[in-house]
Amino acid sequence: MPGGPIQCKDRKRDYYKFNCIRAGEKSRNSYRAVGCKAYVSFKVLKCWKDHTVIVQRTYDKHDGHDPSDPKDAHFNNISSDLRRKIEELLSLGTKPAIILTECRKWAKEHGHRDLHNREHFVTPRDIDSVRTCMMRKKHFNCGDSQSVHTLLNGKHQEHVLFYQPYTSDQELMIVLQTPVMKSNMENCAKQAFMVDKDFAEINALQKVFPESAILLCWYHVLQAVNRWLSKSESGVHGLSNTQKRNEIISFFCKLKACTSEDDFKATSAEFCQTFKQYPLVCQYFQKHWEGIGHMWCDYGRRFSHARSETNNVIERFFHRLKYQFLSGYTNRRLDDLIEVLLGKADDYFSVIKTLQDVDRMKNRFADTLSQVSDSASRLMESGWALKITVKNSHGVNAYQVPSESREDIVYDVCPVESYCNCTYGLRGLLCKHLVLLAKLAEVDNDIYPNMETDISTLARIAVKERHYFVHCEDLKVIKMPSLFGNLFFCIG
């Protein structure tokens, strides 16, 4: 067996080969690899009558270094004290860059100066190697697939909705759901999905969830338009056209605010007329955005969509997953990622939710709903119920609620359809007028009947007059025309 350190270089079935730790191609920046050819290998064979034979091969001539020379030590393993410090910092979730600087401080404090000495001066790759060794201790099996199988059939079995192991005949498929995810899905249902403008993703969602609306993230719409306008092919690139690009972006914001399809068509025609001296801009708008206005304009999202216009929240989650839970390290094993998702991440957000429930942390969504509720209570206390006019529409109770800020404006409100034509209501947001009517229904059921009564009435009328059509028969989803204009809503 060759002298000096060895490492596992290649492992096959019943075959083990160990090369000298200083093997590998020598390069200008390498301080360890010198191209040493020394190795030892073992082959396990089963012979007659099941006797086991081990065949050993050895080449013990070291090249490029002398393993017996104590001065030739810069390939040594990391100092045990330094390794413990690195492991301690890793367990605390310290970022790699901070660990590297802390290790450098440790080396200087202990009087070490030889930067070639790996025992006291580590590289980012050494830190990653220490982390990998720590992670291996937590694995159920050295094989990723076997470890994943153990996790999903044991510790995390309750979170598995679907698991299809990988084989030569089928792809690996895993669908996981934590209690928090389940609660969010039940509350938000599948009325809409918000995505980037990726038509592969859009087509897949439309095929699997044909009853759901597809909304485009407004942030990514503006980002895509800005990037295109900055290109030479747009005809408005460069510093000299900065003002013109701002005007185009402002007009896109105007298009976004359209609350009806007719309004969008008229504004689109106005856009092309306004920028007719820039035909490339008009062609870009007509080709990429005009035909899918219902995906990114307000008229296509006139339903409750959690007051969200972007998918930046989920992107922030992925950013937190990468830099907080994975500490900036590249994840190379699926079982480690599952542990992070169902362990660290789920525990973290559960703690945040608990702190928000006891008002120790802000919950912006809950705060917004609270503000809407407070506004409705203020209207109720100021006697707004006396100003509301009942407007029976097709046997369903609708109401006319005066504006609080302008006496000449009256809003049409229909609780059964969650409809209000105020500024917030037309954007699919919960407004104070709908909340006001809900509060009044709790006090006086005679004038303001509860929701169940109006829903039953609306359903009877729809069936009797056949004011509906089957949108997705397999999922028993139908679409019904709204009592107010061109709006349709789904019932499943």
C-alpha positions, 0 to 999 in steps of 0.5 A: 500500500503506498505511503502518504494520504489516500482518497477514494477516487473511483468506486464501482460495484465491488471495486474500490480504487484509492488514488494519492491525495495529490493526484490530479492534473497540476495547474498554475493555481493548484497547490495540492495536485501534482499528478501523482500516479500512486494508487491502491485498488481492491476487487471483490470476487466470489469464487467456487463454493462462494469463497470471497477473494479480494484482489489487491493492486498497488502502485506505490511510487509517488511522483512530484512530491515526497510523502515522508518529508514533513515540510511537504505538508500544505496538502494536510487536512484542515486543523481539527480546531479550525474545522470545529469553528467552521462547523459551528458557524455553518450550524448557525447559518453563517454565509460562506463569505463571513466564514472565510473571513472568520477563518482568516482571522482565526489563522492570524490570531494563532500566529499562522502565516503560510497561505499554502498550508491548508491546515490553517488557511481554507478556501471557499471550496474547503468550507463547502466540503466541510458543509457537505460532510456535515450534511452526509451525517444527516442522510438516511442513505448515501444514495439520494434517491434511496434517502428521498424514498425513506423521507417520503415514506416515513418522516414526511409521509403526511405531506406527500400528495403524490410520489412517483419514484424515478425508474428507467420507464418513468420520470421522478414526480413529487407533489408536497403540501404542508398544512399552511399550503393546504390552508392557503389553497382552501382559502384562495381556491384555484380561481386564478394563477399569476405568472410571468409571460411564459406561454409554456407555463400558461398553456400547461395551466390552461390545460390542467385548470381550464376553469381558472383565469391566467393573470400576468404579473404587472411588474414583469409586464413593465419590465419586459416593455422597458427592456424592449424599449431600451433596445435599438430595434424599438426606435426609441432607445438612447438618452435622447428618447428618455422622455418618449419612453416614459410617455409610452410606459405611462400609457401602458399604466393607463391601459392597465387601469381599463376596467372594461374590454370596450374601454381597453379597445378604445384606449388601445386605439388611442395608443396607436394613434398617439405613437403613430410616428413610431410604427415599431412601437405600435407593432410591438404593442399589437403583437405582444400585448393587445391580444392578451389584455385580459391577462394584464389589465384590470378588466381581466381581474375583476374578482378577488385575487388577494389584492396582488398585482405581481408574483414578487412575493413568491420570488422573494420566497425563492430568494429567501430559500436560496440565501437564508435557508440554504445560506447561499450554497448550491444544493446538490441533493433532493433529500436536503431540499425536501428537508429545507422545504418541509423543515426549516422553511415551514417552521419559519413561516409558522413562527411568523404566522403565530407572531402576526396572530398575536400582533407582534409582527405586521401582517400587511394583508390583514392590516389592509382588511382591517382598514377596509373594515374600519372604513365600513364601520365609520360609514355605518356609525355615520348613518350611511344605511339611511342613504342606501337605496335597494335596487332589485335586479332580476329578483336579486338584491342590489344596492346603490351606495353613495360615495363618501367623498363625492355627493354626485357619485353613487355606486352599484353594489351587489354582494352576491356577486361581490361586485361594486363599481367603485375604484377598488371594486372594479379592480377586484379588491374588497371595498368598504361598500361591500363590507358595509352591506355585510355588516348591515345584513348582520343587523337587519336581515329584512332590508339586507338579506344574507348572502345565502338567500340571494345565492339561492334566488340567483341560482333559480333564475339562472336555471329557469332562464338558462343564463349559464353555459358549461365551461368545464364539464369534467370539473362541473364548472359553469360560467354565468353572466353577471347582472352588471355588464360584460362580466362573467363569473365561475361557479364550481 
